[in-house]
Amino acid sequence: MTAAWATFDDYAEADAADFRAVIDALAAELPADSPLGLFERACAWDSTGHSDRAVPLYREALARGLDGYKGRRTRIQLASSLRNIGQAEEAVKLLTPELDAPSDELDDAVRGCLALCLSSLGRDREGLSLVLGALAPHLPRYQRSMANYARQLVEPGT
């Protein structure tokens, strides 16, 4: 599967169906009830511009117990797809608990995706606060100031 995804950029937009067929064939090698196969198929649909087709597959992967790192990726990608199809409120509900999840390399992706969802709902200050808070630790200077500014966007008077 990793090798197939490494070739994704080699496919022209017109060849999206061919790429999805490769992923489908590899996913078919997994046990029929595997949530990983559903996840990979959802990713393929999503990555080729079909969020609407990805959403039910992401949901089913989670329903079948996909958890851990791939489960978190699934929630991020599902939220992004939900936003793309006009369901940003559901996406916010899905991602908000991820802010309190054990920290990993996906933390900034959670915040970035959640910020986009909040912006889609007209909650730009909250979204900006999230992205500034995610950016602050990566800055060579001004980390404390940027973190404070992020907090002040949603907690005026602090």
C-alpha positions in Angstrom: 0.0 0.0 0.0 2.8 2.4 0.8 4.4 1.8 -2.6 1.1 2.4 -4.3 0.6 5.7 -2.5 4.2 6.7 -3.4 3.2 6.6 -7.0 0.0 8.8 -6.5 1.6 11.9 -8.1 2.5 9.9 -11.2 -1.1 9.6 -12.1 -2.7 12.3 -14.2 -6.1 13.6 -13.1 -7.7 11.7 -15.9 -6.2 8.5 -14.5 -7.7 8.8 -11.1 -9.9 5.7 -11.7 -6.8 3.7 -12.4 -5.2 4.8 -9.2 -8.3 3.9 -7.2 -8.3 0.5 -8.9 -4.8 -0.2 -7.7 -5.8 0.7 -4.1 -9.0 -1.4 -4.4 -7.0 -4.4 -5.5 -4.6 -4.0 -2.6 -7.4 -3.5 -0.1 -9.1 -6.6 -1.4 -6.1 -8.6 -0.2 -7.0 -7.7 3.4 -9.6 -9.6 5.4 -13.1 -8.7 4.3 -13.9 -7.1 7.6 -10.7 -5.1 7.8 -11.2 -1.4 8.6 -7.8 -0.7 7.0 -9.2 -1.6 3.5 -12.1 0.8 4.0 -9.6 3.5 5.2 -7.4 3.1 2.1 -10.3 3.1 -0.3 -11.7 6.3 1.4 -8.3 7.9 1.1 -8.2 7.0 -2.6 -11.6 8.5 -3.3 -10.8 11.6 -1.2 -7.4 12.1 -2.8 -9.0 12.0 -6.2 -11.6 14.7 -5.5 -14.5 12.6 -4.3 -15.1 13.6 -0.6 -18.7 12.5 -1.0 -17.6 8.9 -1.8 -15.0 8.9 0.9 -17.2 9.9 3.8 -19.2 6.6 4.1 -16.0 4.6 3.9 -14.3 6.6 6.6 -17.4 6.2 8.8 -17.5 2.5 8.3 -13.7 2.2 9.0 -14.3 3.9 12.4 -17.4 1.8 13.1 -15.3 -1.3 12.5 -12.9 -0.2 15.2 -10.1 1.5 13.4 -8.2 3.2 16.2 -4.7 4.5 17.1 -2.8 6.5 14.6 -4.8 5.4 11.6 -8.0 6.1 13.5 -6.9 9.6 14.2 -5.9 10.1 10.6 -9.4 8.8 9.7 -11.1 11.4 11.9 -9.0 14.2 10.5 -9.7 13.1 6.9 -13.4 12.5 7.5 -13.7 15.9 9.1 -12.0 17.5 6.0 -14.3 15.6 3.7 -17.4 16.5 5.7 -16.4 20.2 5.4 -15.9 19.8 1.7 -19.5 18.5 1.3 -21.0 21.2 3.5 -21.2 19.4 6.8 -18.7 21.6 8.8 -20.7 21.5 12.0 -20.4 17.7 12.1 -16.7 18.0 11.3 -16.2 20.3 14.3 -18.0 17.8 16.6 -15.8 15.0 15.3 -12.5 16.8 15.6 -13.0 18.8 18.8 -12.3 15.8 21.1 -9.0 15.3 19.2 -7.7 18.5 20.9 -7.6 16.5 24.2 -6.3 13.3 22.7 -2.8 12.0 23.5 -0.3 14.2 21.6 1.3 12.9 18.4 2.6 14.2 15.1 -0.9 14.7 13.9 -1.7 17.4 16.5 -1.1 20.3 14.1 -3.1 18.6 11.4 -6.0 18.3 13.8 -5.8 22.0 14.6 -5.4 23.1 10.9 -8.4 21.0 9.8 -10.5 22.1 12.7 -9.5 25.8 11.9 -10.8 25.4 8.4 -14.0 23.8 9.6 -14.6 26.6 12.1 -13.9 29.2 9.4 -16.5 27.5 7.2 -18.9 28.2 10.0 -18.0 31.8 10.3 -15.9 31.2 13.5 -12.7 32.7 12.1 -11.3 33.9 15.4 -11.5 30.4 16.9 -9.8 29.0 13.8 -7.1 31.6 13.8 -6.5 30.9 17.5 -6.0 27.2 16.7 -3.5 27.8 13.9 -1.5 30.4 15.8 -1.4 28.1 18.8 -0.1 25.3 16.5 2.4 27.5 14.9 3.9 29.0 18.1 6.0 26.1 19.2 7.7 25.9 15.7 8.9 29.5 15.7 12.5 30.3 16.4 11.4 33.3 18.6 8.2 34.8 19.9 6.7 31.5 21.0 5.2 32.8 24.2 3.9 36.0 22.6 2.3 34.1 19.7 0.7 31.6 22.1 -0.7 34.5 24.2 -2.1 36.2 21.1 -3.7 32.9 20.1 -5.4 32.6 23.5 -6.5 36.3 23.5 -8.4 35.7 20.3 -10.8 33.4 22.1 -10.4 34.7 25.7 -10.6 38.5 25.4 -9.3 40.2 28.5 -6.6 37.6 29.3 
